[in-house]
Amino acid sequence: MPVQKFRSLKEAEQALWCDIPDDAHLDRLERWWSIVDQFSPRSFPTGVRKYRSLEEADRDREKWLQEQPSFK
């Protein structure tokens, strides 16, 4: 990978973006997300849930977050 020099943080941020992704770029993204998935698998609840209040929804969200694996 070649070394790049930037005059500002904005230039460095812009260099991270890929305007026209090719197949190789998409393959790298797929491999990256499969690695991330192995280290931090998450399972999202399926379906639509109804709540009587925001507090009830917040409690359910907190319960779900507590059940997720944490890497501290």
N, CA, C, O and CB atoms as a CASP TS submission, in Angstrom:
PFRMAT TS
TARGET T0000
AUTHOR 0000-0000-0000
METHOD Language model
MODEL 1
PARENT N/A
ATOM      1  N   MET     1       0.844  -1.167   0.000  1.00  0.00           N
ATOM      2  CA  MET     1       0.000   0.000   0.000  1.00  0.00           C
ATOM      3  C   MET     1       0.896   1.239   0.000  1.00  0.00           C
ATOM      4  O   MET     1       1.790   1.350   0.839  1.00  0.00           O
ATOM      5  CB  MET     1      -0.964  -0.007   1.219  1.00  0.00           C
ATOM      6  N   PRO     2       0.673   2.159  -0.916  1.00  0.00           N
ATOM      7  CA  PRO     2       1.528   3.341  -0.992  1.00  0.00           C
ATOM      8  C   PRO     2       1.267   4.311   0.170  1.00  0.00           C
ATOM      9  O   PRO     2       0.169   4.351   0.725  1.00  0.00           O
ATOM     10  CB  PRO     2       1.312   4.055  -2.326  1.00  0.00           C
ATOM     11  N   VAL     3       2.272   5.069   0.516  1.00  0.00           N
ATOM     12  CA  VAL     3       2.157   6.082   1.563  1.00  0.00           C
ATOM     13  C   VAL     3       1.604   7.355   0.934  1.00  0.00           C
ATOM     14  O   VAL     3       2.059   7.779  -0.128  1.00  0.00           O
ATOM     15  CB  VAL     3       3.538   6.349   2.257  1.00  0.00           C
ATOM     16  N   GLN     4       0.634   7.954   1.586  1.00  0.00           N
ATOM     17  CA  GLN     4       0.056   9.206   1.101  1.00  0.00           C
ATOM     18  C   GLN     4       0.290  10.289   2.137  1.00  0.00           C
ATOM     19  O   GLN     4       0.274  10.026   3.339  1.00  0.00           O
ATOM     20  CB  GLN     4      -1.461   9.049   0.802  1.00  0.00           C
ATOM     21  N   LYS     5       0.509  11.514   1.663  1.00  0.00           N
ATOM     22  CA  LYS     5       0.668  12.654   2.563  1.00  0.00           C
ATOM     23  C   LYS     5      -0.506  13.603   2.339  1.00  0.00           C
ATOM     24  O   LYS     5      -0.964  13.793   1.212  1.00  0.00           O
ATOM     25  CB  LYS     5       2.039  13.383   2.328  1.00  0.00           C
ATOM     26  N   PHE     6      -0.977  14.189   3.424  1.00  0.00           N
ATOM     27  CA  PHE     6      -2.114  15.098   3.348  1.00  0.00           C
ATOM     28  C   PHE     6      -1.767  16.403   4.045  1.00  0.00           C
ATOM     29  O   PHE     6      -1.019  16.411   5.023  1.00  0.00           O
ATOM     30  CB  PHE     6      -3.375  14.462   3.976  1.00  0.00           C
ATOM     31  N   ARG     7      -2.300  17.487   3.551  1.00  0.00           N
ATOM     32  CA  ARG     7      -2.065  18.804   4.148  1.00  0.00           C
ATOM     33  C   ARG     7      -3.077  19.122   5.251  1.00  0.00           C
ATOM     34  O   ARG     7      -2.838  19.986   6.095  1.00  0.00           O
ATOM     35  CB  ARG     7      -2.121  19.883   3.070  1.00  0.00           C
ATOM     36  N   SER     8      -4.188  18.425   5.234  1.00  0.00           N
ATOM     37  CA  SER     8      -5.204  18.690   6.251  1.00  0.00           C
ATOM     38  C   SER     8      -5.966  17.403   6.564  1.00  0.00           C
ATOM     39  O   SER     8      -5.893  16.423   5.823  1.00  0.00           O
ATOM     40  CB  SER     8      -6.180  19.802   5.780  1.00  0.00           C
ATOM     41  N   LEU     9      -6.681  17.430   7.655  1.00  0.00           N
ATOM     42  CA  LEU     9      -7.502  16.289   8.037  1.00  0.00           C
ATOM     43  C   LEU     9      -8.624  16.086   7.022  1.00  0.00           C
ATOM     44  O   LEU     9      -9.012  14.952   6.742  1.00  0.00           O
ATOM     45  CB  LEU     9      -8.083  16.485   9.452  1.00  0.00           C
ATOM     46  N   LYS    10      -9.140  17.172   6.474  1.00  0.00           N
ATOM     47  CA  LYS    10     -10.207  17.065   5.484  1.00  0.00           C
ATOM     48  C   LYS    10      -9.730  16.287   4.246  1.00  0.00           C
ATOM     49  O   LYS    10     -10.470  15.457   3.719  1.00  0.00           O
ATOM     50  CB  LYS    10     -10.699  18.471   5.077  1.00  0.00           C
ATOM     51  N   GLU    11      -8.519  16.545   3.787  1.00  0.00           N
ATOM     52  CA  GLU    11      -7.965  15.808   2.649  1.00  0.00           C
ATOM     53  C   GLU    11      -7.848  14.318   2.984  1.00  0.00           C
ATOM     54  O   GLU    11      -8.145  13.464   2.148  1.00  0.00           O
ATOM     55  CB  GLU    11      -6.582  16.380   2.251  1.00  0.00           C
ATOM     56  N   ALA    12      -7.418  14.016   4.201  1.00  0.00           N
ATOM     57  CA  ALA    12      -7.273  12.614   4.615  1.00  0.00           C
ATOM     58  C   ALA    12      -8.638  11.926   4.666  1.00  0.00           C
ATOM     59  O   ALA    12      -8.765  10.777   4.243  1.00  0.00           O
ATOM     60  CB  ALA    12      -6.577  12.524   5.995  1.00  0.00           C
ATOM     61  N   GLU    13      -9.654  12.613   5.176  1.00  0.00           N
ATOM     62  CA  GLU    13     -10.994  12.036   5.241  1.00  0.00           C
ATOM     63  C   GLU    13     -11.539  11.765   3.842  1.00  0.00           C
ATOM     64  O   GLU    13     -12.173  10.738   3.601  1.00  0.00           O
ATOM     65  CB  GLU    13     -11.942  12.969   6.007  1.00  0.00           C
ATOM     66  N   GLN    14     -11.287  12.691   2.927  1.00  0.00           N
ATOM     67  CA  GLN    14     -11.782  12.513   1.559  1.00  0.00           C
ATOM     68  C   GLN    14     -11.106  11.335   0.868  1.00  0.00           C
ATOM     69  O   GLN    14     -11.714  10.692   0.012  1.00  0.00           O
ATOM     70  CB  GLN    14     -11.561  13.788   0.745  1.00  0.00           C
ATOM     71  N   ALA    15      -9.868  11.046   1.223  1.00  0.00           N
ATOM     72  CA  ALA    15      -9.147   9.935   0.604  1.00  0.00           C
ATOM     73  C   ALA    15      -9.731   8.586   1.013  1.00  0.00           C
ATOM     74  O   ALA    15      -9.501   7.586   0.333  1.00  0.00           O
ATOM     75  CB  ALA    15      -7.670   9.995   0.976  1.00  0.00           C
ATOM     76  N   LEU    16     -10.483   8.542   2.113  1.00  0.00           N
ATOM     77  CA  LEU    16     -11.082   7.294   2.571  1.00  0.00           C
ATOM     78  C   LEU    16     -12.278   6.880   1.726  1.00  0.00           C
ATOM     79  O   LEU    16     -12.620   5.699   1.677  1.00  0.00           O
ATOM     80  CB  LEU    16     -11.499   7.422   4.013  1.00  0.00           C
ATOM     81  N   TRP    17     -12.913   7.830   1.065  1.00  0.00           N
ATOM     82  CA  TRP    17     -14.128   7.541   0.312  1.00  0.00           C
ATOM     83  C   TRP    17     -13.811   6.958  -1.049  1.00  0.00           C
ATOM     84  O   TRP    17     -12.853   7.362  -1.709  1.00  0.00           O
ATOM     85  CB  TRP    17     -14.963   8.796   0.155  1.00  0.00           C
ATOM     86  N   CYS    18     -14.617   6.016  -1.454  1.00  0.00           N
ATOM     87  CA  CYS    18     -14.491   5.397  -2.773  1.00  0.00           C
ATOM     88  C   CYS    18     -15.741   5.782  -3.570  1.00  0.00           C
ATOM     89  O   CYS    18     -16.835   5.286  -3.299  1.00  0.00           O
ATOM     90  CB  CYS    18     -14.328   3.819  -2.668  1.00  0.00           C
ATOM     91  N   ASP    19     -15.569   6.668  -4.555  1.00  0.00           N
ATOM     92  CA  ASP    19     -16.720   7.154  -5.314  1.00  0.00           C
ATOM     93  C   ASP    19     -17.320   6.088  -6.219  1.00  0.00           C
ATOM     94  O   ASP    19     -18.541   5.974  -6.324  1.00  0.00           O
ATOM     95  CB  ASP    19     -16.322   8.348  -6.141  1.00  0.00           C
ATOM     96  N   ILE    20     -16.468   5.309  -6.870  1.00  0.00           N
ATOM     97  CA  ILE    20     -16.950   4.283  -7.785  1.00  0.00           C
ATOM     98  C   ILE    20     -16.341   2.946  -7.362  1.00  0.00           C
ATOM     99  O   ILE    20     -15.259   2.581  -7.822  1.00  0.00           O
ATOM    100  CB  ILE    20     -16.586   4.629  -9.274  1.00  0.00           C
ATOM    101  N   PRO    21     -17.040   2.213  -6.480  1.00  0.00           N
ATOM    102  CA  PRO    21     -16.466   0.949  -6.018  1.00  0.00           C
ATOM    103  C   PRO    21     -16.453  -0.102  -7.125  1.00  0.00           C
ATOM    104  O   PRO    21     -17.420  -0.253  -7.871  1.00  0.00           O
ATOM    105  CB  PRO    21     -17.246   0.427  -4.814  1.00  0.00           C
ATOM    106  N   ASP    22     -15.357  -0.813  -7.212  1.00  0.00           N
ATOM    107  CA  ASP    22     -15.267  -1.913  -8.166  1.00  0.00           C
ATOM    108  C   ASP    22     -15.497  -3.232  -7.427  1.00  0.00           C
ATOM    109  O   ASP    22     -15.738  -3.233  -6.220  1.00  0.00           O
ATOM    110  CB  ASP    22     -13.884  -1.913  -8.890  1.00  0.00           C
ATOM    111  N   ASP    23     -15.425  -4.331  -8.134  1.00  0.00           N
ATOM    112  CA  ASP    23     -15.676  -5.635  -7.511  1.00  0.00           C
ATOM    113  C   ASP    23     -14.672  -5.951  -6.409  1.00  0.00           C
ATOM    114  O   ASP    23     -15.035  -6.539  -5.390  1.00  0.00           O
ATOM    115  CB  ASP    23     -15.639  -6.730  -8.563  1.00  0.00           C
ATOM    116  N   ALA    24     -13.421  -5.568  -6.604  1.00  0.00           N
ATOM    117  CA  ALA    24     -12.397  -5.834  -5.589  1.00  0.00           C
ATOM    118  C   ALA    24     -12.712  -5.072  -4.302  1.00  0.00           C
ATOM    119  O   ALA    24     -12.536  -5.599  -3.204  1.00  0.00           O
ATOM    120  CB  ALA    24     -10.995  -5.444  -6.114  1.00  0.00           C
ATOM    121  N   HIS    25     -13.172  -3.844  -4.442  1.00  0.00           N
ATOM    122  CA  HIS    25     -13.529  -3.031  -3.266  1.00  0.00           C
ATOM    123  C   HIS    25     -14.687  -3.688  -2.511  1.00  0.00           C
ATOM    124  O   HIS    25     -14.663  -3.782  -1.284  1.00  0.00           O
ATOM    125  CB  HIS    25     -13.913  -1.579  -3.692  1.00  0.00           C
ATOM    126  N   LEU    26     -15.685  -4.132  -3.245  1.00  0.00           N
ATOM    127  CA  LEU    26     -16.834  -4.768  -2.600  1.00  0.00           C
ATOM    128  C   LEU    26     -16.448  -6.092  -1.946  1.00  0.00           C
ATOM    129  O   LEU    26     -16.993  -6.448  -0.901  1.00  0.00           O
ATOM    130  CB  LEU    26     -17.952  -4.998  -3.616  1.00  0.00           C
ATOM    131  N   ASP    27     -15.514  -6.820  -2.551  1.00  0.00           N
ATOM    132  CA  ASP    27     -15.021  -8.058  -1.934  1.00  0.00           C
ATOM    133  C   ASP    27     -14.299  -7.776  -0.624  1.00  0.00           C
ATOM    134  O   ASP    27     -14.471  -8.502   0.355  1.00  0.00           O
ATOM    135  CB  ASP    27     -14.085  -8.798  -2.893  1.00  0.00           C
ATOM    136  N   ARG    28     -13.487  -6.714  -0.607  1.00  0.00           N
ATOM    137  CA  ARG    28     -12.790  -6.340   0.636  1.00  0.00           C
ATOM    138  C   ARG    28     -13.787  -5.954   1.717  1.00  0.00           C
ATOM    139  O   ARG    28     -13.606  -6.321   2.878  1.00  0.00           O
ATOM    140  CB  ARG    28     -11.810  -5.175   0.384  1.00  0.00           C
ATOM    141  N   LEU    29     -14.833  -5.224   1.362  1.00  0.00           N
ATOM    142  CA  LEU    29     -15.862  -4.862   2.344  1.00  0.00           C
ATOM    143  C   LEU    29     -16.570  -6.093   2.891  1.00  0.00           C
ATOM    144  O   LEU    29     -16.833  -6.189   4.089  1.00  0.00           O
ATOM    145  CB  LEU    29     -16.883  -3.913   1.719  1.00  0.00           C
ATOM    146  N   GLU    30     -16.875  -7.028   2.007  1.00  0.00           N
ATOM    147  CA  GLU    30     -17.544  -8.248   2.445  1.00  0.00           C
ATOM    148  C   GLU    30     -16.671  -9.038   3.419  1.00  0.00           C
ATOM    149  O   GLU    30     -17.161  -9.525   4.438  1.00  0.00           O
ATOM    150  CB  GLU    30     -17.906  -9.117   1.240  1.00  0.00           C
ATOM    151  N   ARG    31     -15.380  -9.167   3.108  1.00  0.00           N
ATOM    152  CA  ARG    31     -14.457  -9.869   4.014  1.00  0.00           C
ATOM    153  C   ARG    31     -14.350  -9.139   5.344  1.00  0.00           C
ATOM    154  O   ARG    31     -14.336  -9.774   6.399  1.00  0.00           O
ATOM    155  CB  ARG    31     -13.062 -10.004   3.373  1.00  0.00           C
ATOM    156  N   TRP    32     -14.273  -7.806   5.305  1.00  0.00           N
ATOM    157  CA  TRP    32     -14.165  -7.002   6.527  1.00  0.00           C
ATOM    158  C   TRP    32     -15.379  -7.231   7.416  1.00  0.00           C
ATOM    159  O   TRP    32     -15.227  -7.469   8.614  1.00  0.00           O
ATOM    160  CB  TRP    32     -14.026  -5.502   6.187  1.00  0.00           C
ATOM    161  N   TRP    33     -16.586  -7.163   6.848  1.00  0.00           N
ATOM    162  CA  TRP    33     -17.781  -7.321   7.663  1.00  0.00           C
ATOM    163  C   TRP    33     -17.934  -8.746   8.180  1.00  0.00           C
ATOM    164  O   TRP    33     -18.512  -8.947   9.248  1.00  0.00           O
ATOM    165  CB  TRP    33     -19.005  -6.928   6.868  1.00  0.00           C
ATOM    166  N   SER    34     -17.435  -9.730   7.457  1.00  0.00           N
ATOM    167  CA  SER    34     -17.501 -11.101   7.991  1.00  0.00           C
ATOM    168  C   SER    34     -16.563 -11.253   9.188  1.00  0.00           C
ATOM    169  O   SER    34     -16.882 -11.969  10.137  1.00  0.00           O
ATOM    170  CB  SER    34     -17.136 -12.135   6.893  1.00  0.00           C
ATOM    171  N   ILE    35     -15.418 -10.588   9.150  1.00  0.00           N
ATOM    172  CA  ILE    35     -14.498 -10.610  10.297  1.00  0.00           C
ATOM    173  C   ILE    35     -15.123  -9.892  11.488  1.00  0.00           C
ATOM    174  O   ILE    35     -15.069 -10.389  12.614  1.00  0.00           O
ATOM    175  CB  ILE    35     -13.143  -9.954   9.927  1.00  0.00           C
ATOM    176  N   VAL    36     -15.707  -8.739  11.246  1.00  0.00           N
ATOM    177  CA  VAL    36     -16.355  -7.980  12.324  1.00  0.00           C
ATOM    178  C   VAL    36     -17.480  -8.804  12.935  1.00  0.00           C
ATOM    179  O   VAL    36     -17.652  -8.816  14.154  1.00  0.00           O
ATOM    180  CB  VAL    36     -16.903  -6.628  11.798  1.00  0.00           C
ATOM    181  N   ASP    37     -18.242  -9.489  12.096  1.00  0.00           N
ATOM    182  CA  ASP    37     -19.338 -10.320  12.582  1.00  0.00           C
ATOM    183  C   ASP    37     -18.850 -11.436  13.496  1.00  0.00           C
ATOM    184  O   ASP    37     -19.533 -11.785  14.458  1.00  0.00           O
ATOM    185  CB  ASP    37     -20.098 -10.911  11.414  1.00  0.00           C
ATOM    186  N   GLN    38     -17.693 -11.995  13.216  1.00  0.00           N
ATOM    187  CA  GLN    38     -17.158 -13.069  14.051  1.00  0.00           C
ATOM    188  C   GLN    38     -16.781 -12.566  15.440  1.00  0.00           C
ATOM    189  O   GLN    38     -16.934 -13.287  16.426  1.00  0.00           O
ATOM    190  CB  GLN    38     -15.945 -13.701  13.381  1.00  0.00           C
ATOM    191  N   PHE    39     -16.292 -11.338  15.518  1.00  0.00           N
ATOM    192  CA  PHE    39     -15.866 -10.794  16.800  1.00  0.00           C
ATOM    193  C   PHE    39     -17.022 -10.215  17.600  1.00  0.00           C
ATOM    194  O   PHE    39     -16.998 -10.228  18.830  1.00  0.00           O
ATOM    195  CB  PHE    39     -14.821  -9.737  16.585  1.00  0.00           C
ATOM    196  N   SER    40     -18.012  -9.718  16.921  1.00  0.00           N
ATOM    197  CA  SER    40     -19.112  -9.076  17.614  1.00  0.00           C
ATOM    198  C   SER    40     -20.449  -9.422  16.969  1.00  0.00           C
ATOM    199  O   SER    40     -21.071  -8.571  16.335  1.00  0.00           O
ATOM    200  CB  SER    40     -18.913  -7.570  17.634  1.00  0.00           C
ATOM    201  N   PRO    41     -20.893 -10.669  17.128  1.00  0.00           N
ATOM    202  CA  PRO    41     -22.177 -11.027  16.517  1.00  0.00           C
ATOM    203  C   PRO    41     -23.331 -10.375  17.275  1.00  0.00           C
ATOM    204  O   PRO    41     -23.348 -10.355  18.506  1.00  0.00           O
ATOM    205  CB  PRO    41     -22.356 -12.561  16.488  1.00  0.00           C
ATOM    206  N   ARG    42     -24.262  -9.860  16.545  1.00  0.00           N
ATOM    207  CA  ARG    42     -25.460  -9.288  17.165  1.00  0.00           C
ATOM    208  C   ARG    42     -26.678  -9.916  16.530  1.00  0.00           C
ATOM    209  O   ARG    42     -26.716 -10.158  15.324  1.00  0.00           O
ATOM    210  CB  ARG    42     -25.497  -7.739  17.016  1.00  0.00           C
ATOM    211  N   SER    43     -27.646 -10.170  17.335  1.00  0.00           N
ATOM    212  CA  SER    43     -28.909 -10.667  16.814  1.00  0.00           C
ATOM    213  C   SER    43     -29.977  -9.636  17.142  1.00  0.00           C
ATOM    214  O   SER    43     -30.188  -9.286  18.303  1.00  0.00           O
ATOM    215  CB  SER    43     -29.267 -12.072  17.408  1.00  0.00           C
ATOM    216  N   PHE    44     -30.635  -9.165  16.116  1.00  0.00           N
ATOM    217  CA  PHE    44     -31.666  -8.165  16.308  1.00  0.00           C
ATOM    218  C   PHE    44     -33.009  -8.853  16.424  1.00  0.00           C
ATOM    219  O   PHE    44     -33.267  -9.835  15.729  1.00  0.00           O
ATOM    220  CB  PHE    44     -31.671  -7.144  15.159  1.00  0.00           C
ATOM    221  N   PRO    45     -33.870  -8.344  17.301  1.00  0.00           N
ATOM    222  CA  PRO    45     -35.188  -8.954  17.442  1.00  0.00           C
ATOM    223  C   PRO    45     -35.971  -8.813  16.134  1.00  0.00           C
ATOM    224  O   PRO    45     -35.909  -7.778  15.469  1.00  0.00           O
ATOM    225  CB  PRO    45     -35.967  -8.308  18.616  1.00  0.00           C
ATOM    226  N   THR    46     -36.697  -9.854  15.781  1.00  0.00           N
ATOM    227  CA  THR    46     -37.471  -9.810  14.552  1.00  0.00           C
ATOM    228  C   THR    46     -38.869  -9.272  14.827  1.00  0.00           C
ATOM    229  O   THR    46     -39.354  -9.307  15.959  1.00  0.00           O
ATOM    230  CB  THR    46     -37.548 -11.201  13.912  1.00  0.00           C
ATOM    231  N   GLY    47     -39.493  -8.785  13.794  1.00  0.00           N
ATOM    232  CA  GLY    47     -40.876  -8.346  13.908  1.00  0.00           C
ATOM    233  C   GLY    47     -41.011  -6.918  14.395  1.00  0.00           C
ATOM    234  O   GLY    47     -40.032  -6.203  14.609  1.00  0.00           O
ATOM    235  N   VAL    48     -42.260  -6.534  14.560  1.00  0.00           N
ATOM    236  CA  VAL    48     -42.600  -5.186  15.022  1.00  0.00           C
ATOM    237  C   VAL    48     -43.090  -5.303  16.453  1.00  0.00           C
ATOM    238  O   VAL    48     -43.894  -6.177  16.777  1.00  0.00           O
ATOM    239  CB  VAL    48     -43.683  -4.509  14.103  1.00  0.00           C
ATOM    240  N   ARG    49     -42.606  -4.428  17.294  1.00  0.00           N
ATOM    241  CA  ARG    49     -43.027  -4.449  18.701  1.00  0.00           C
ATOM    242  C   ARG    49     -43.806  -3.185  19.013  1.00  0.00           C
ATOM    243  O   ARG    49     -43.455  -2.094  18.563  1.00  0.00           O
ATOM    244  CB  ARG    49     -41.803  -4.581  19.651  1.00  0.00           C
ATOM    245  N   LYS    50     -44.859  -3.343  19.783  1.00  0.00           N
ATOM    246  CA  LYS    50     -45.673  -2.202  20.188  1.00  0.00           C
ATOM    247  C   LYS    50     -45.475  -1.975  21.676  1.00  0.00           C
ATOM    248  O   LYS    50     -45.379  -2.919  22.459  1.00  0.00           O
ATOM    249  CB  LYS    50     -47.178  -2.429  19.852  1.00  0.00           C
ATOM    250  N   TYR    51     -45.417  -0.705  22.049  1.00  0.00           N
ATOM    251  CA  TYR    51     -45.228  -0.339  23.454  1.00  0.00           C
ATOM    252  C   TYR    51     -46.302   0.662  23.857  1.00  0.00           C
ATOM    253  O   TYR    51     -46.805   1.429  23.036  1.00  0.00           O
ATOM    254  CB  TYR    51     -43.807   0.252  23.696  1.00  0.00           C
ATOM    255  N   ARG    52     -46.635   0.636  25.129  1.00  0.00           N
ATOM    256  CA  ARG    52     -47.651   1.568  25.634  1.00  0.00           C
ATOM    257  C   ARG    52     -47.055   2.936  25.956  1.00  0.00           C
ATOM    258  O   ARG    52     -47.763   3.941  26.022  1.00  0.00           O
ATOM    259  CB  ARG    52     -48.323   0.991  26.881  1.00  0.00           C
ATOM    260  N   SER    53     -45.729   2.951  26.156  1.00  0.00           N
ATOM    261  CA  SER    53     -45.083   4.228  26.490  1.00  0.00           C
ATOM    262  C   SER    53     -43.632   4.202  26.040  1.00  0.00           C
ATOM    263  O   SER    53     -43.089   3.142  25.729  1.00  0.00           O
ATOM    264  CB  SER    53     -45.170   4.516  28.013  1.00  0.00           C
ATOM    265  N   LEU    54     -43.017   5.358  26.006  1.00  0.00           N
ATOM    266  CA  LEU    54     -41.600   5.447  25.678  1.00  0.00           C
ATOM    267  C   LEU    54     -40.745   4.762  26.738  1.00  0.00           C
ATOM    268  O   LEU    54     -39.709   4.174  26.431  1.00  0.00           O
ATOM    269  CB  LEU    54     -41.182   6.907  25.529  1.00  0.00           C
ATOM    270  N   GLU    55     -41.187   4.846  27.978  1.00  0.00           N
ATOM    271  CA  GLU    55     -40.443   4.216  29.065  1.00  0.00           C
ATOM    272  C   GLU    55     -40.392   2.693  28.879  1.00  0.00           C
ATOM    273  O   GLU    55     -39.357   2.065  29.103  1.00  0.00           O
ATOM    274  CB  GLU    55     -41.080   4.568  30.424  1.00  0.00           C
ATOM    275  N   GLU    56     -41.518   2.119  28.471  1.00  0.00           N
ATOM    276  CA  GLU    56     -41.559   0.673  28.238  1.00  0.00           C
ATOM    277  C   GLU    56     -40.634   0.299  27.069  1.00  0.00           C
ATOM    278  O   GLU    56     -39.941  -0.717  27.125  1.00  0.00           O
ATOM    279  CB  GLU    56     -43.016   0.209  27.949  1.00  0.00           C
ATOM    280  N   ALA    57     -40.627   1.115  26.024  1.00  0.00           N
ATOM    281  CA  ALA    57     -39.745   0.867  24.885  1.00  0.00           C
ATOM    282  C   ALA    57     -38.284   0.981  25.305  1.00  0.00           C
ATOM    283  O   ALA    57     -37.451   0.175  24.890  1.00  0.00           O
ATOM    284  CB  ALA    57     -40.049   1.851  23.741  1.00  0.00           C
ATOM    285  N   ASP    58     -37.974   1.976  26.124  1.00  0.00           N
ATOM    286  CA  ASP    58     -36.600   2.150  26.613  1.00  0.00           C
ATOM    287  C   ASP    58     -36.159   0.958  27.462  1.00  0.00           C
ATOM    288  O   ASP    58     -35.021   0.501  27.351  1.00  0.00           O
ATOM    289  CB  ASP    58     -36.485   3.448  27.431  1.00  0.00           C
ATOM    290  N   ARG    59     -37.063   0.455  28.312  1.00  0.00           N
ATOM    291  CA  ARG    59     -36.721  -0.708  29.142  1.00  0.00           C
ATOM    292  C   ARG    59     -36.428  -1.922  28.267  1.00  0.00           C
ATOM    293  O   ARG    59     -35.479  -2.661  28.528  1.00  0.00           O
ATOM    294  CB  ARG    59     -37.867  -1.029  30.130  1.00  0.00           C
ATOM    295  N   ASP    60     -37.236  -2.128  27.233  1.00  0.00           N
ATOM    296  CA  ASP    60     -37.014  -3.259  26.340  1.00  0.00           C
ATOM    297  C   ASP    60     -35.693  -3.108  25.600  1.00  0.00           C
ATOM    298  O   ASP    60     -34.966  -4.084  25.418  1.00  0.00           O
ATOM    299  CB  ASP    60     -38.168  -3.391  25.345  1.00  0.00           C
ATOM    300  N   ARG    61     -35.380  -1.885  25.171  1.00  0.00           N
ATOM    301  CA  ARG    61     -34.106  -1.632  24.484  1.00  0.00           C
ATOM    302  C   ARG    61     -32.929  -1.882  25.410  1.00  0.00           C
ATOM    303  O   ARG    61     -31.942  -2.494  25.001  1.00  0.00           O
ATOM    304  CB  ARG    61     -34.055  -0.194  23.953  1.00  0.00           C
ATOM    305  N   GLU    62     -33.016  -1.418  26.653  1.00  0.00           N
ATOM    306  CA  GLU    62     -31.945  -1.634  27.625  1.00  0.00           C
ATOM    307  C   GLU    62     -31.760  -3.121  27.913  1.00  0.00           C
ATOM    308  O   GLU    62     -30.632  -3.596  28.050  1.00  0.00           O
ATOM    309  CB  GLU    62     -32.244  -0.878  28.928  1.00  0.00           C
ATOM    310  N   LYS    63     -32.875  -3.858  28.003  1.00  0.00           N
ATOM    311  CA  LYS    63     -32.798  -5.301  28.229  1.00  0.00           C
ATOM    312  C   LYS    63     -32.074  -5.967  27.061  1.00  0.00           C
ATOM    313  O   LYS    63     -31.225  -6.835  27.268  1.00  0.00           O
ATOM    314  CB  LYS    63     -34.216  -5.909  28.409  1.00  0.00           C
ATOM    315  N   TRP    64     -32.408  -5.562  25.831  1.00  0.00           N
ATOM    316  CA  TRP    64     -31.761  -6.125  24.654  1.00  0.00           C
ATOM    317  C   TRP    64     -30.268  -5.801  24.651  1.00  0.00           C
ATOM    318  O   TRP    64     -29.450  -6.666  24.339  1.00  0.00           O
ATOM    319  CB  TRP    64     -32.423  -5.597  23.373  1.00  0.00           C
ATOM    320  N   LEU    65     -29.910  -4.576  24.993  1.00  0.00           N
ATOM    321  CA  LEU    65     -28.500  -4.184  25.026  1.00  0.00           C
ATOM    322  C   LEU    65     -27.713  -4.973  26.072  1.00  0.00           C
ATOM    323  O   LEU    65     -26.554  -5.321  25.847  1.00  0.00           O
ATOM    324  CB  LEU    65     -28.379  -2.691  25.307  1.00  0.00           C
ATOM    325  N   GLN    66     -28.336  -5.252  27.204  1.00  0.00           N
ATOM    326  CA  GLN    66     -27.675  -6.014  28.263  1.00  0.00           C
ATOM    327  C   GLN    66     -27.412  -7.453  27.842  1.00  0.00           C
ATOM    328  O   GLN    66     -26.455  -8.078  28.299  1.00  0.00           O
ATOM    329  CB  GLN    66     -28.517  -5.993  29.531  1.00  0.00           C
ATOM    330  N   GLU    67     -28.274  -7.978  26.961  1.00  0.00           N
ATOM    331  CA  GLU    67     -28.119  -9.358  26.499  1.00  0.00           C
ATOM    332  C   GLU    67     -27.018  -9.490  25.438  1.00  0.00           C
ATOM    333  O   GLU    67     -26.556 -10.598  25.166  1.00  0.00           O
ATOM    334  CB  GLU    67     -29.444  -9.871  25.937  1.00  0.00           C
ATOM    335  N   GLN    68     -26.600  -8.384  24.843  1.00  0.00           N
ATOM    336  CA  GLN    68     -25.586  -8.416  23.797  1.00  0.00           C
ATOM    337  C   GLN    68     -24.212  -8.614  24.418  1.00  0.00           C
ATOM    338  O   GLN    68     -23.950  -8.122  25.516  1.00  0.00           O
ATOM    339  CB  GLN    68     -25.621  -7.122  22.959  1.00  0.00           C
ATOM    340  N   PRO    69     -23.327  -9.335  23.720  1.00  0.00           N
ATOM    341  CA  PRO    69     -21.984  -9.519  24.261  1.00  0.00           C
ATOM    342  C   PRO    69     -21.235  -8.187  24.279  1.00  0.00           C
ATOM    343  O   PRO    69     -21.334  -7.387  23.349  1.00  0.00           O
ATOM    344  CB  PRO    69     -21.204 -10.565  23.435  1.00  0.00           C
ATOM    345  N   SER    70     -20.493  -7.973  25.347  1.00  0.00           N
ATOM    346  CA  SER    70     -19.704  -6.740  25.427  1.00  0.00           C
ATOM    347  C   SER    70     -18.237  -7.094  25.505  1.00  0.00           C
ATOM    348  O   SER    70     -17.854  -8.099  26.104  1.00  0.00           O
ATOM    349  CB  SER    70     -20.122  -5.881  26.648  1.00  0.00           C
ATOM    350  N   PHE    71     -17.430  -6.264  24.899  1.00  0.00           N
ATOM    351  CA  PHE    71     -15.981  -6.460  24.885  1.00  0.00           C
ATOM    352  C   PHE    71     -15.340  -5.261  25.545  1.00  0.00           C
ATOM    353  O   PHE    71     -15.013  -4.277  24.882  1.00  0.00           O
ATOM    354  CB  PHE    71     -15.440  -6.658  23.435  1.00  0.00           C
ATOM    355  N   LYS    72     -15.158  -5.346  26.859  1.00  0.00           N
ATOM    356  CA  LYS    72     -14.606  -4.203  27.591  1.00  0.00           C
ATOM    357  C   LYS    72     -13.158  -4.450  27.926  1.00  0.00           C
ATOM    358  O   LYS    72     -12.514  -3.602  28.543  1.00  0.00           O
ATOM    359  CB  LYS    72     -15.403  -3.930  28.869  1.00  0.00           C
TER
END
